[in-house]
Amino acid sequence: MDTKISILFYGRKADNLLPIYLRVTLQGRRLELSTHRYISPER
């Protein structure tokens, strides 16, 4: 049986700094977590 995993980091829209979130997908099941880190929208 093959196991498929996908990991994605993304920023959600905000006012000043974008919060960075992590999405892990394992065999079609998703888990989304906040990394408690922020980045400027220009980056």
N, CA, C and O atoms as CSV, one atom per row, in Angstrom:
chain,resi,resn,atom,element,x,y,z
A,1,MET,N,N,0.840,-1.182,0.000
A,1,MET,CA,C,0.000,0.000,0.000
A,1,MET,C,C,0.886,1.247,0.000
A,1,MET,O,O,1.754,1.393,0.860
A,2,ASP,N,N,0.669,2.131,-0.951
A,2,ASP,CA,C,1.420,3.385,-1.040
A,2,ASP,C,C,0.768,4.444,-0.161
A,2,ASP,O,O,-0.455,4.582,-0.128
A,3,THR,N,N,1.611,5.192,0.551
A,3,THR,CA,C,1.141,6.278,1.399
A,3,THR,C,C,1.517,7.589,0.736
A,3,THR,O,O,2.680,7.817,0.404
A,4,LYS,N,N,0.519,8.454,0.544
A,4,LYS,CA,C,0.771,9.756,-0.066
A,4,LYS,C,C,0.639,10.834,1.004
A,4,LYS,O,O,-0.359,10.910,1.720
A,5,ILE,N,N,1.681,11.671,1.092
A,5,ILE,CA,C,1.674,12.781,2.040
A,5,ILE,C,C,2.019,14.066,1.299
A,5,ILE,O,O,2.875,14.076,0.414
A,6,SER,N,N,1.344,15.144,1.670
A,6,SER,CA,C,1.591,16.446,1.074
A,6,SER,C,C,1.721,17.465,2.202
A,6,SER,O,O,0.926,17.458,3.142
A,7,ILE,N,N,2.723,18.341,2.110
A,7,ILE,CA,C,2.952,19.374,3.119
A,7,ILE,C,C,2.976,20.727,2.415
A,7,ILE,O,O,3.683,20.909,1.424
A,8,LEU,N,N,2.205,21.665,2.934
A,8,LEU,CA,C,2.077,22.979,2.309
A,8,LEU,C,C,2.141,24.058,3.382
A,8,LEU,O,O,1.450,23.969,4.397
A,9,PHE,N,N,2.972,25.080,3.160
A,9,PHE,CA,C,3.016,26.263,4.005
A,9,PHE,C,C,2.378,27.394,3.209
A,9,PHE,O,O,2.678,27.566,2.028
A,10,TYR,N,N,1.495,28.174,3.851
A,10,TYR,CA,C,0.845,29.275,3.145
A,10,TYR,C,C,0.516,30.393,4.123
A,10,TYR,O,O,0.408,30.172,5.329
A,11,GLY,N,N,0.360,31.593,3.585
A,11,GLY,CA,C,-0.001,32.754,4.397
A,11,GLY,C,C,-1.462,33.091,4.190
A,11,GLY,O,O,-1.971,33.046,3.070
A,12,ARG,N,N,-2.122,33.423,5.261
A,12,ARG,CA,C,-3.523,33.851,5.176
A,12,ARG,C,C,-3.570,35.370,5.160
A,12,ARG,O,O,-2.738,36.038,5.775
A,13,LYS,N,N,-4.543,35.899,4.459
A,13,LYS,CA,C,-4.661,37.341,4.311
A,13,LYS,C,C,-4.912,38.004,5.665
A,13,LYS,O,O,-5.761,37.568,6.442
A,14,ALA,N,N,-4.153,39.067,5.926
A,14,ALA,CA,C,-4.286,39.820,7.178
A,14,ALA,C,C,-3.939,41.283,6.906
A,14,ALA,O,O,-3.628,41.647,5.772
A,15,ASP,N,N,-3.990,42.113,7.933
A,15,ASP,CA,C,-3.740,43.542,7.778
A,15,ASP,C,C,-2.271,43.846,7.497
A,15,ASP,O,O,-1.929,44.286,6.399
A,16,ASN,N,N,-1.415,43.618,8.463
A,16,ASN,CA,C,-0.009,44.003,8.372
A,16,ASN,C,C,0.876,42.827,8.000
A,16,ASN,O,O,1.461,42.797,6.918
A,17,LEU,N,N,0.970,41.869,8.892
A,17,LEU,CA,C,1.794,40.688,8.672
A,17,LEU,C,C,0.906,39.482,8.393
A,17,LEU,O,O,-0.181,39.353,8.955
A,18,LEU,N,N,1.382,38.605,7.521
A,18,LEU,CA,C,0.614,37.402,7.192
A,18,LEU,C,C,0.983,36.270,8.137
A,18,LEU,O,O,2.161,35.938,8.267
A,19,PRO,N,N,-0.004,35.668,8.803
A,19,PRO,CA,C,0.291,34.490,9.612
A,19,PRO,C,C,0.578,33.298,8.698
A,19,PRO,O,O,-0.101,33.111,7.688
A,20,ILE,N,N,1.575,32.500,9.050
A,20,ILE,CA,C,1.949,31.338,8.237
A,20,ILE,C,C,1.271,30.102,8.806
A,20,ILE,O,O,1.370,29.814,9.999
A,21,TYR,N,N,0.586,29.381,7.937
A,21,TYR,CA,C,-0.114,28.159,8.324
A,21,TYR,C,C,0.525,26.959,7.634
A,21,TYR,O,O,1.201,27.091,6.614
A,22,LEU,N,N,0.296,25.810,8.205
A,22,LEU,CA,C,0.812,24.549,7.697
A,22,LEU,C,C,-0.373,23.634,7.426
A,22,LEU,O,O,-1.250,23.471,8.275
A,23,ARG,N,N,-0.393,23.039,6.240
A,23,ARG,CA,C,-1.421,22.050,5.913
A,23,ARG,C,C,-0.731,20.738,5.570
A,23,ARG,O,O,0.117,20.688,4.679
A,24,VAL,N,N,-1.098,19.680,6.279
A,24,VAL,CA,C,-0.576,18.344,6.023
A,24,VAL,C,C,-1.747,17.498,5.532
A,24,VAL,O,O,-2.784,17.416,6.191
A,25,THR,N,N,-1.573,16.872,4.374
A,25,THR,CA,C,-2.590,15.979,3.831
A,25,THR,C,C,-1.991,14.584,3.772
A,25,THR,O,O,-0.951,14.368,3.149
A,26,LEU,N,N,-2.650,13.651,4.418
A,26,LEU,CA,C,-2.191,12.269,4.468
A,26,LEU,C,C,-3.337,11.380,4.028
A,26,LEU,O,O,-4.324,11.220,4.746
A,27,GLN,N,N,-3.202,10.810,2.858
A,27,GLN,CA,C,-4.204,9.931,2.266
A,27,GLN,C,C,-5.588,10.578,2.235
A,27,GLN,O,O,-6.592,9.955,2.581
A,28,GLY,N,N,-5.616,11.850,1.810
A,28,GLY,CA,C,-6.873,12.559,1.624
A,28,GLY,C,C,-7.411,13.247,2.877
A,28,GLY,O,O,-8.395,13.981,2.786
A,29,ARG,N,N,-6.806,13.038,4.026
A,29,ARG,CA,C,-7.244,13.689,5.266
A,29,ARG,C,C,-6.353,14.884,5.539
A,29,ARG,O,O,-5.128,14.776,5.503
A,30,ARG,N,N,-6.981,16.043,5.815
A,30,ARG,CA,C,-6.238,17.289,6.013
A,30,ARG,C,C,-6.166,17.689,7.472
A,30,ARG,O,O,-7.091,17.466,8.253
A,31,LEU,N,N,-5.029,18.293,7.815
A,31,LEU,CA,C,-4.822,18.889,9.119
A,31,LEU,C,C,-4.189,20.250,8.880
A,31,LEU,O,O,-3.155,20.347,8.219
A,32,GLU,N,N,-4.806,21.308,9.415
A,32,GLU,CA,C,-4.270,22.656,9.264
A,32,GLU,C,C,-3.908,23.207,10.634
A,32,GLU,O,O,-4.698,23.148,11.576
A,33,LEU,N,N,-2.688,23.749,10.726
A,33,LEU,CA,C,-2.182,24.278,11.979
A,33,LEU,C,C,-1.528,25.635,11.766
A,33,LEU,O,O,-0.981,25.905,10.696
A,34,SER,N,N,-1.583,26.477,12.773
A,34,SER,CA,C,-0.851,27.736,12.756
A,34,SER,C,C,0.578,27.471,13.205
A,34,SER,O,O,0.802,26.707,14.143
A,35,THR,N,N,1.550,28.100,12.540
A,35,THR,CA,C,2.951,27.954,12.941
A,35,THR,C,C,3.328,29.005,13.987
A,35,THR,O,O,4.419,28.940,14.554
A,36,HIS,N,N,2.451,29.966,14.250
A,36,HIS,CA,C,2.702,31.079,15.166
A,36,HIS,C,C,3.878,31.921,14.682
A,36,HIS,O,O,4.596,32.515,15.486
A,37,ARG,N,N,4.071,31.969,13.372
A,37,ARG,CA,C,5.106,32.793,12.730
A,37,ARG,C,C,4.397,33.732,11.745
A,37,ARG,O,O,3.306,33.431,11.261
A,38,TYR,N,N,5.035,34.871,11.459
A,38,TYR,CA,C,4.451,35.868,10.567
A,38,TYR,C,C,5.485,36.301,9.542
A,38,TYR,O,O,6.691,36.201,9.765
A,39,ILE,N,N,4.973,36.795,8.394
A,39,ILE,CA,C,5.853,37.261,7.318
A,39,ILE,C,C,5.209,38.496,6.684
A,39,ILE,O,O,3.986,38.642,6.696
A,40,SER,N,N,6.036,39.376,6.133
A,40,SER,CA,C,5.496,40.560,5.474
A,40,SER,C,C,4.921,40.174,4.114
A,40,SER,O,O,5.434,39.258,3.471
A,41,PRO,N,N,3.875,40.846,3.669
A,41,PRO,CA,C,3.241,40.506,2.392
A,41,PRO,C,C,4.174,40.663,1.182
A,41,PRO,O,O,3.958,40.016,0.157
A,42,GLU,N,N,5.200,41.508,1.284
A,42,GLU,CA,C,6.121,41.715,0.162
A,42,GLU,C,C,6.976,40.478,-0.121
A,42,GLU,O,O,7.451,40.297,-1.243
A,43,ARG,N,N,7.171,39.638,0.874
A,43,ARG,CA,C,8.034,38.470,0.699
A,43,ARG,C,C,7.235,37.342,0.130
A,43,ARG,O,O,7.773,36.258,-0.097
